[in-house]
Amino acid sequence: MTEDQPTWARIIFSLVPLVMGLVILGAWFAIVPTDGGSFHAPAAVILSLAGGLILFAFLVWIPSEAPKIVRLGLPAILLLAVAVVCNWTAFAPGIRYSSEVTIGPWASSGEDQVGGRIAFGVVAAAIDAILTIGILASVRNWLRRK
């Protein structure tokens, strides 16, 4: 977002992911009460998910005058966090995908063992390619300056 965006839009675009990330961390540390559910992902995946959401919330407020390392480095870290989550979701062995949604008296649940892996696999491959190209370009530029 640019500085000319309304403040209310920045607040919403930062408050929602901030709360989501804090709730995930709170549930993981058993501070936020849950209905007995448990996390089946490794700690790195949970921390990447929560940390990525919290980092996104802060990125909304970075001014365009911020140093280049901040404007480029923090989004790269966010992309890396998303890559961790997507790669684990797509390629982790033995993972079962199931979901349940309850809204008032209506409930829906189901399992999809292929669709989720394909969707996350495509996103993971795209993010991995972007990260690889970015890292290689950065190393090449760094070597040229020496």
C-alpha positions as CSV (number, residue, x, y, z in Angstrom):
1,M,0.0,0.0,0.0
2,T,1.1,3.5,-0.6
3,E,0.9,6.4,1.9
4,D,-2.0,7.9,0.0
5,Q,-4.3,5.0,0.9
6,P,-6.9,5.8,3.6
7,T,-5.8,5.0,7.1
8,W,-8.8,2.8,7.7
9,A,-7.8,0.6,4.8
10,R,-4.3,0.2,6.3
11,I,-5.8,-0.6,9.7
12,I,-8.0,-3.3,8.3
13,F,-5.3,-4.8,6.0
14,S,-2.9,-4.9,9.0
15,L,-5.2,-5.8,11.8
16,V,-6.8,-8.9,10.3
17,P,-3.5,-10.8,9.6
18,L,-2.0,-9.5,12.9
19,V,-4.9,-11.0,14.9
20,M,-4.8,-14.2,12.8
21,G,-1.0,-14.6,13.5
22,L,-1.4,-13.9,17.2
23,V,-4.3,-16.3,17.5
24,I,-2.3,-19.1,15.9
25,L,0.6,-18.4,18.2
26,G,-1.7,-18.2,21.2
27,A,-3.4,-21.5,20.4
28,W,0.0,-23.1,19.8
29,F,1.3,-21.9,23.2
30,A,-2.1,-22.9,24.8
31,I,-2.9,-19.3,25.7
32,V,-5.9,-19.1,23.5
33,P,-8.4,-21.9,24.4
34,T,-9.3,-24.3,21.6
35,D,-11.8,-27.1,21.4
36,G,-9.2,-29.8,21.9
37,G,-7.7,-29.5,18.4
38,S,-4.0,-30.0,18.0
39,F,-1.3,-28.9,15.6
40,H,0.1,-31.6,13.4
41,A,2.6,-29.4,11.6
42,P,6.2,-29.1,12.7
43,A,7.1,-26.0,14.7
44,A,8.8,-24.4,11.7
45,V,5.6,-24.5,9.7
46,I,3.5,-23.1,12.6
47,L,6.0,-20.3,13.2
48,S,6.3,-19.5,9.5
49,L,2.5,-19.3,9.2
50,A,2.0,-17.1,12.3
51,G,5.2,-15.1,11.7
52,G,4.3,-14.5,8.0
53,L,0.9,-13.2,8.9
54,I,2.3,-10.9,11.6
55,L,5.1,-9.7,9.2
56,F,2.5,-8.9,6.5
57,A,0.6,-6.8,9.0
58,F,3.7,-4.7,9.6
59,L,4.7,-4.5,5.9
60,V,1.5,-2.6,5.3
61,W,2.9,0.3,7.3
62,I,6.5,0.5,5.8
63,P,6.9,3.9,4.2
64,S,8.3,4.2,0.7
65,E,11.2,6.2,2.1
66,A,12.4,3.2,4.1
67,P,15.8,1.8,3.3
68,K,16.0,-0.5,0.3
69,I,17.1,-3.4,2.5
70,V,13.9,-3.1,4.5
71,R,11.6,-2.6,1.5
72,L,13.2,-5.7,-0.3
73,G,14.4,-7.8,2.6
74,L,11.2,-8.0,4.6
75,P,9.0,-9.0,1.7
76,A,11.6,-11.7,0.8
77,I,11.3,-13.0,4.4
78,L,7.5,-13.1,4.0
79,L,7.8,-15.0,0.7
80,L,10.2,-17.5,2.4
81,A,7.6,-18.0,5.2
82,V,4.9,-18.6,2.7
83,A,7.2,-21.0,0.8
84,V,7.8,-23.1,4.0
85,V,4.0,-23.4,4.6
86,C,3.2,-24.2,1.0
87,N,6.0,-26.7,0.5
88,W,5.1,-28.6,3.7
89,T,1.4,-28.6,2.9
90,A,2.1,-29.9,-0.6
91,F,4.9,-32.4,-0.1
92,A,4.9,-33.6,3.5
93,P,4.5,-37.4,3.7
94,G,1.5,-38.9,5.4
95,I,-0.6,-35.7,5.7
96,R,-4.3,-36.1,5.6
97,Y,-6.4,-33.1,4.6
98,S,-9.7,-32.7,6.2
99,S,-11.8,-29.7,7.0
100,E,-14.9,-28.9,8.9
101,V,-16.9,-25.7,8.8
102,T,-19.8,-24.9,11.2
103,I,-22.0,-21.8,10.8
104,G,-24.9,-21.9,13.2
105,P,-26.9,-25.1,12.6
106,W,-25.1,-25.8,9.2
107,A,-22.1,-28.0,9.1
108,S,-19.9,-29.3,6.3
109,S,-16.9,-31.5,6.4
110,G,-14.8,-33.6,4.0
111,E,-11.5,-34.9,2.9
112,D,-9.5,-34.2,-0.2
113,Q,-6.2,-36.0,-0.5
114,V,-5.3,-34.8,-4.0
115,G,-6.7,-31.4,-4.7
116,G,-5.1,-29.6,-1.8
117,R,-1.7,-31.1,-2.6
118,I,-1.9,-30.1,-6.2
119,A,-3.0,-26.5,-5.4
120,F,-0.3,-26.0,-2.7
121,G,2.2,-27.8,-4.9
122,V,1.7,-25.4,-7.8
123,V,1.9,-22.4,-5.5
124,A,5.0,-23.9,-3.8
125,A,6.7,-24.5,-7.1
126,A,6.0,-20.9,-8.2
127,I,7.3,-19.4,-4.9
128,D,10.4,-21.6,-5.0
129,A,11.2,-20.4,-8.5
130,I,10.7,-16.8,-7.6
131,L,13.0,-17.2,-4.5
132,T,15.6,-19.1,-6.5
133,I,15.7,-16.5,-9.3
134,G,15.8,-13.7,-6.7
135,I,18.6,-15.3,-4.7
136,L,20.7,-16.1,-7.8
137,A,20.2,-12.5,-9.2
138,S,21.3,-11.1,-5.8
139,V,24.4,-13.2,-5.7
140,R,25.3,-12.3,-9.3
141,N,24.8,-8.6,-8.5
142,W,26.9,-8.9,-5.4
143,L,29.7,-10.7,-7.2
144,R,29.7,-8.1,-10.0
145,R,30.3,-5.3,-7.5
146,K,33.4,-7.0,-6.1
